[in-house]
Amino acid sequence: MEKPPGVNNFNAFLLGSSLFDLPQKDNDSFKHLFNGTSKDLIFKVETDLERCQQLWEEFSFKQSVFDLWNLRLAFYNAYQFQPYFLTLSLKEEVLAILPLCYNDEESQYVWFGGNWPEDNKFFTKNNQVIPLLLNLIPGKTTLDCIEPQLGITDQSIFKPDSEKYVLEIDSFGSLDDFLLTLKKKKRYNLKRDLKKIGELKPEFVYDNFNHLEDLFRLNMASFDHMVLVENHSTLSSLKKQEAFRQMIKLAGEYQIRMISIIIGGEIASVDFAVIYKDNYYCFNGGCNTAKFSGLGTVANLKLIEDAINLSKKRMDFLQIVQDEKALSWKLSWKFKPLPLFKFVKK
């Protein structure tokens, strides 16, 4: 595991460093915030995984599945990026932490868990210290998918990120209730696909985790025609595949939901979702739409129907990054965009 630049260059900080030893500009800012008591403020970098977990559990909101340590740990186990938690303490009390890791593939600091986890939040008891902590990150940084936080993300150092999309389903008692919210033409087209696939007598299988490898295969096959490498499936990464295996292994506080569609004995579609509290997160899927036209529509409707049947209140279809096709269908299905922010340091 490669040590991040901060560990090599700021070894004194690993032992705890008085903020009087920081650059004058940052030191003065902290003095102003804490009425001249900056000698009691300690900036520290934690890289021990067990200590990082303790800090995470202390500060985590536990509102989203991405707030759960085990969900983040799944990505850590897959990628093995060095944890790098910046902490600010007043005497013995930790006031704020920036839970980061060092992505040695891109040579930059990112949220702990890497670039995939969303619903990122700042863990702090004082919003004013966050810009100062961000300034202390010792290298290139990209922190994306940040949830709006009053008093933090409304500052100029944060820029708008690509939106994520959710579907509020708490008022639906059935899939038909959802379909009735759509425009007549859209509703007709979706029912047409349901009828067409229904005539093939599909079998719906739930929670067969042995189908995970089929999800990878189907997902990657759908991107085979793409010429540019950056347009290939994200699941072509062996580390990303391992993260999904780890999510299954570490489930408990959250649950994994997989839905497979089998047509004529062939696994034609597999979807991977995560359930936490009243939320149903659609992480990824693979579908043989080249052979079975309309199957993608049916797979997505099956996810919605499943979430409704499980009495969930919201479906989270995660962030869309520069994908006009995905954006178009989600808007036409009445999904609601939610704003996100990002912080970039070059």
C-alpha positions as CSV (number, residue, x, y, z in Angstrom):
1,M,0.0,0.0,0.0
2,E,1.5,3.3,-1.1
3,K,1.8,5.9,1.7
4,P,0.2,9.2,0.8
5,P,2.3,12.4,0.5
6,G,0.8,13.7,3.8
7,V,2.2,10.7,5.7
8,N,5.7,11.2,4.2
9,N,5.9,14.9,4.5
10,F,4.0,15.7,7.8
11,N,5.2,13.0,10.2
12,A,5.0,15.4,13.1
13,F,1.2,15.7,12.6
14,L,0.8,12.0,13.1
15,L,1.9,12.5,16.7
16,G,-0.3,15.5,17.2
17,S,0.8,19.1,16.5
18,S,-0.2,22.3,18.2
19,L,-1.8,24.7,15.8
20,F,0.7,27.3,16.8
21,D,3.0,25.3,14.5
22,L,0.8,25.8,11.5
23,P,1.3,28.5,8.9
24,Q,0.4,31.9,10.3
25,K,-2.7,32.4,8.1
26,D,-4.3,29.2,9.4
27,N,-3.2,29.7,12.9
28,D,-4.7,33.2,13.0
29,S,-8.0,31.8,11.7
30,F,-8.2,29.2,14.4
31,K,-7.3,31.8,17.1
32,H,-10.2,34.0,15.9
33,L,-12.7,31.0,16.0
34,F,-11.7,29.9,19.5
35,N,-10.9,33.2,21.2
36,G,-7.2,32.8,21.3
37,T,-7.1,29.2,22.7
38,S,-5.3,27.7,19.7
39,K,-2.6,26.2,21.9
40,D,-5.2,23.7,22.9
41,L,-6.1,22.8,19.3
42,I,-4.4,19.7,17.9
43,F,-4.4,18.8,14.2
44,K,-3.7,15.1,13.7
45,V,-3.7,12.5,10.9
46,E,-5.0,9.1,11.6
47,T,-4.1,6.2,9.3
48,D,-4.8,3.2,11.6
49,L,-8.0,1.5,10.3
50,E,-9.3,0.6,13.7
51,R,-8.9,4.2,15.0
52,C,-10.5,5.5,11.8
53,Q,-13.5,3.2,12.4
54,Q,-13.8,4.6,16.0
55,L,-13.9,8.2,14.7
56,W,-16.3,7.3,11.9
57,E,-18.8,5.6,14.3
58,E,-18.6,8.6,16.6
59,F,-19.5,11.2,14.0
60,S,-21.5,9.2,11.4
61,F,-25.1,10.5,10.8
62,K,-26.2,6.9,9.8
63,Q,-29.0,8.4,7.7
64,S,-27.8,6.9,4.4
65,V,-26.3,3.5,3.6
66,F,-23.2,5.4,2.6
67,D,-22.9,6.6,6.3
68,L,-22.3,3.0,7.4
69,W,-18.8,1.9,8.1
70,N,-19.2,-1.6,6.7
71,L,-20.4,-0.2,3.3
72,R,-17.3,2.0,3.1
73,L,-15.2,-0.9,4.4
74,A,-16.3,-3.0,1.4
75,F,-14.7,-0.5,-0.9
76,Y,-11.6,-0.2,1.3
77,N,-11.2,-4.0,1.2
78,A,-11.4,-4.0,-2.6
79,Y,-9.2,-1.0,-3.3
80,Q,-6.9,-0.9,-0.3
81,F,-6.5,2.9,-0.5
82,Q,-4.6,4.2,2.6
83,P,-7.0,5.7,5.2
84,Y,-6.1,9.4,5.9
85,F,-8.4,10.9,8.5
86,L,-7.6,14.5,9.3
87,T,-8.8,15.4,12.8
88,L,-9.0,18.6,14.8
89,S,-9.3,18.4,18.6
90,L,-9.7,20.9,21.3
91,K,-7.8,19.4,24.2
92,E,-9.1,15.9,24.4
93,E,-12.3,16.4,22.4
94,V,-12.3,15.7,18.6
95,L,-14.2,18.6,17.0
96,A,-14.1,17.6,13.3
97,I,-12.7,14.9,11.0
98,L,-12.2,14.7,7.3
99,P,-12.5,11.0,6.5
100,L,-10.3,10.6,3.5
101,C,-8.1,8.0,1.8
102,Y,-5.3,8.3,-0.7
103,N,-6.2,7.1,-4.1
104,D,-2.7,5.9,-5.3
105,E,-4.1,5.1,-8.8
106,E,-5.0,8.8,-9.4
107,S,-2.5,10.3,-6.9
108,Q,-5.1,12.3,-5.0
109,Y,-7.1,12.4,-1.8
110,V,-10.7,11.3,-2.0
111,W,-13.5,10.3,0.5
112,F,-12.8,7.2,2.5
113,G,-14.2,4.4,0.3
114,G,-13.0,6.0,-3.0
115,N,-15.0,7.6,-5.8
116,W,-18.1,5.5,-5.7
117,P,-19.8,6.2,-2.4
118,E,-22.3,9.1,-2.3
119,D,-24.2,11.1,0.3
120,N,-20.9,12.4,1.6
121,K,-21.1,14.7,4.6
122,F,-18.7,16.7,6.7
123,F,-18.2,15.3,10.2
124,T,-17.9,18.4,12.5
125,K,-19.2,20.0,15.6
126,N,-18.3,23.4,14.3
127,N,-19.0,24.2,10.6
128,Q,-16.4,27.1,10.5
129,V,-13.4,24.7,10.8
130,I,-14.2,22.8,7.6
131,P,-12.6,25.3,5.1
132,L,-9.5,25.4,7.3
133,L,-9.2,21.6,7.5
134,L,-9.7,21.4,3.7
135,N,-6.8,23.8,3.3
136,L,-4.6,21.5,5.3
137,I,-4.9,18.5,2.9
138,P,-1.4,18.2,1.6
139,G,-2.1,17.5,-2.0
140,K,-4.4,17.1,-4.9
141,T,-7.9,16.4,-3.7
142,T,-11.3,15.6,-5.2
143,L,-14.3,15.3,-2.9
144,D,-17.5,14.8,-4.8
145,C,-21.1,13.8,-4.2
146,I,-21.3,16.1,-1.1
147,E,-24.8,16.5,0.3
148,P,-25.9,20.1,1.0
149,Q,-25.0,21.2,4.5
150,L,-26.1,24.6,5.7
151,G,-23.1,26.8,6.7
152,I,-20.7,24.6,4.7
153,T,-21.6,23.9,1.1
154,D,-23.0,27.4,0.6
155,Q,-19.4,28.7,0.7
156,S,-17.6,29.6,-2.5
157,I,-15.0,26.9,-2.2
158,F,-17.7,24.3,-3.1
159,K,-19.0,23.9,-6.7
160,P,-22.1,22.2,-8.0
161,D,-21.7,18.5,-8.8
162,S,-23.8,16.3,-11.1
163,E,-27.2,15.7,-9.5
164,K,-28.5,12.4,-8.2
165,Y,-32.0,11.1,-8.8
166,V,-34.6,9.7,-6.4
167,L,-38.1,8.4,-6.7
168,E,-40.5,9.0,-3.8
169,I,-42.6,5.9,-3.6
170,D,-44.2,6.2,-0.1
171,S,-47.6,7.1,-1.6
172,F,-47.7,4.1,-4.0
173,G,-49.5,0.8,-3.1
174,S,-48.6,-0.9,-6.4
175,L,-46.7,-0.5,-9.6
176,D,-49.9,0.7,-11.3
177,D,-50.0,3.6,-8.9
178,F,-46.5,4.7,-10.1
179,L,-47.5,4.2,-13.8
180,L,-50.5,6.5,-13.3
181,T,-48.2,9.4,-12.5
182,L,-46.6,9.2,-15.9
183,K,-47.7,10.8,-19.2
184,K,-50.2,8.7,-21.2
185,K,-47.7,8.0,-24.0
186,K,-44.9,7.0,-21.6
187,R,-47.3,4.8,-19.7
188,Y,-48.4,3.1,-23.0
189,N,-44.8,2.5,-24.0
190,L,-43.8,0.9,-20.7
191,K,-46.9,-1.4,-20.6
192,R,-46.1,-2.4,-24.2
193,D,-42.6,-3.5,-23.0
194,L,-44.1,-5.3,-20.1
195,K,-46.5,-7.2,-22.4
196,K,-43.7,-8.1,-24.9
197,I,-41.4,-9.5,-22.3
198,G,-44.3,-11.1,-20.4
199,E,-45.1,-13.2,-23.6
200,L,-41.6,-14.8,-23.2
201,K,-42.6,-16.2,-19.8
202,P,-39.8,-14.7,-17.7
203,E,-38.9,-16.2,-14.4
204,F,-38.0,-13.7,-11.6
205,V,-35.4,-14.8,-9.1
206,Y,-34.6,-13.0,-5.9
207,D,-31.4,-12.9,-3.9
208,N,-29.4,-15.5,-5.8
209,F,-26.0,-14.0,-5.1
210,N,-24.4,-16.6,-7.4
211,H,-25.7,-14.5,-10.2
212,L,-23.3,-11.6,-9.4
213,E,-20.8,-12.8,-11.9
214,D,-23.6,-12.8,-14.5
215,L,-24.3,-9.2,-13.6
216,F,-20.7,-8.3,-14.4
217,R,-20.8,-10.3,-17.6
218,L,-24.0,-8.7,-18.8
219,N,-23.0,-5.2,-17.8
220,M,-19.6,-5.3,-19.5
221,A,-21.2,-6.9,-22.7
222,S,-23.5,-3.9,-23.0
223,F,-20.4,-1.6,-23.4
224,D,-18.4,-3.8,-25.7
225,H,-19.2,-1.6,-28.7
226,M,-17.7,1.5,-27.1
227,V,-14.5,2.5,-28.8
228,L,-13.1,4.8,-26.1
229,V,-11.8,3.1,-22.9
230,E,-13.4,5.7,-20.7
231,N,-16.8,4.7,-22.1
232,H,-16.3,1.0,-21.1
233,S,-18.2,-0.5,-18.2
234,T,-17.0,0.6,-14.7
235,L,-17.4,-3.0,-13.8
236,S,-14.5,-4.0,-16.0
237,S,-12.4,-3.1,-13.0
238,L,-11.6,-6.2,-11.0
239,K,-11.4,-4.0,-7.9
240,K,-14.9,-2.7,-8.5
241,Q,-16.1,-6.2,-8.9
242,E,-14.5,-7.1,-5.6
243,A,-16.3,-4.2,-3.9
244,F,-19.6,-5.7,-4.8
245,R,-18.5,-9.1,-3.4
246,Q,-17.4,-7.4,-0.3
247,M,-20.8,-5.5,0.0
248,I,-22.5,-8.9,0.1
249,K,-20.0,-10.3,2.6
250,L,-20.4,-7.4,5.0
251,A,-24.1,-7.0,4.8
252,G,-26.0,-7.0,8.1
253,E,-26.8,-3.4,9.1
254,Y,-27.8,-3.0,5.4
255,Q,-29.3,-5.7,3.2
256,I,-28.4,-6.7,-0.4
257,R,-31.3,-7.2,-2.9
258,M,-30.7,-8.9,-6.2
259,I,-33.3,-9.5,-8.9
260,S,-32.5,-11.8,-11.8
261,I,-34.7,-12.3,-14.9
262,I,-34.4,-15.7,-16.6
263,I,-35.8,-16.2,-20.1
264,G,-35.8,-19.6,-21.7
265,G,-33.3,-20.9,-19.2
266,E,-30.9,-17.9,-19.9
267,I,-30.0,-15.4,-17.2
268,A,-30.9,-12.3,-19.2
269,S,-30.9,-9.6,-16.5
270,V,-29.4,-9.1,-13.0
271,D,-29.8,-6.0,-10.8
272,F,-28.0,-5.2,-7.5
273,A,-29.7,-3.0,-4.9
274,V,-28.9,-2.2,-1.3
275,I,-31.6,-1.6,1.3
276,Y,-31.2,0.5,4.4
277,K,-34.0,1.8,6.6
278,D,-36.7,3.2,4.2
279,N,-34.3,3.6,1.3
280,Y,-33.8,1.3,-1.7
281,Y,-30.5,2.0,-3.5
282,C,-30.1,0.8,-7.1
283,F,-26.4,0.3,-7.4
284,N,-25.9,-1.4,-10.8
285,G,-27.2,-4.1,-13.2
286,G,-26.6,-5.9,-16.4
287,C,-29.2,-6.7,-19.0
288,N,-29.2,-8.4,-22.4
289,T,-31.2,-5.7,-24.3
290,A,-29.6,-6.6,-27.6
291,K,-31.4,-10.0,-27.5
292,F,-34.4,-9.0,-25.5
293,S,-35.7,-5.6,-26.6
294,G,-37.6,-3.9,-23.8
295,L,-36.0,-6.0,-21.1
296,G,-34.2,-2.9,-19.6
297,T,-37.6,-1.3,-19.0
298,V,-39.0,-4.4,-17.4
299,A,-35.9,-4.7,-15.1
300,N,-36.3,-1.2,-13.9
301,L,-40.0,-1.5,-13.3
302,K,-39.4,-4.7,-11.4
303,L,-37.1,-2.8,-9.1
304,I,-39.7,-0.2,-8.5
305,E,-42.4,-2.8,-7.9
306,D,-40.1,-4.6,-5.4
307,A,-39.3,-1.4,-3.5
308,I,-43.0,-0.7,-3.2
309,N,-43.8,-4.2,-2.1
310,L,-41.2,-3.9,0.6
311,S,-42.8,-0.7,1.8
312,K,-39.8,1.5,1.2
313,K,-40.3,5.2,0.9
314,R,-37.6,6.3,-1.5
315,M,-35.6,4.8,-4.3
316,D,-32.2,6.2,-4.9
317,F,-30.8,5.8,-8.5
318,L,-27.6,7.5,-7.6
319,Q,-25.6,10.2,-9.4
320,I,-25.6,10.6,-13.2
321,V,-22.3,11.8,-14.6
322,Q,-22.4,13.0,-18.2
323,D,-24.9,10.3,-19.4
324,E,-27.6,12.0,-21.4
325,K,-29.4,8.7,-22.1
326,A,-29.7,7.8,-18.4
327,L,-30.7,11.3,-17.5
328,S,-33.5,11.4,-20.2
329,W,-35.3,8.2,-19.0
330,K,-35.1,9.2,-15.3
331,L,-36.6,12.6,-16.0
332,S,-39.4,11.0,-18.1
333,W,-40.1,8.6,-15.3
334,K,-40.7,11.6,-12.9
335,F,-37.5,11.0,-10.8
336,K,-36.5,14.0,-8.7
337,P,-33.1,15.5,-9.0
338,L,-31.2,16.3,-5.8
339,P,-28.3,18.8,-5.8
340,L,-24.8,17.7,-4.8
341,F,-21.6,19.6,-4.4
342,K,-17.8,18.9,-4.9
343,F,-14.5,20.3,-3.6
344,V,-11.5,20.2,-5.8
345,K,-7.9,21.1,-4.9
346,K,-5.2,20.9,-7.5
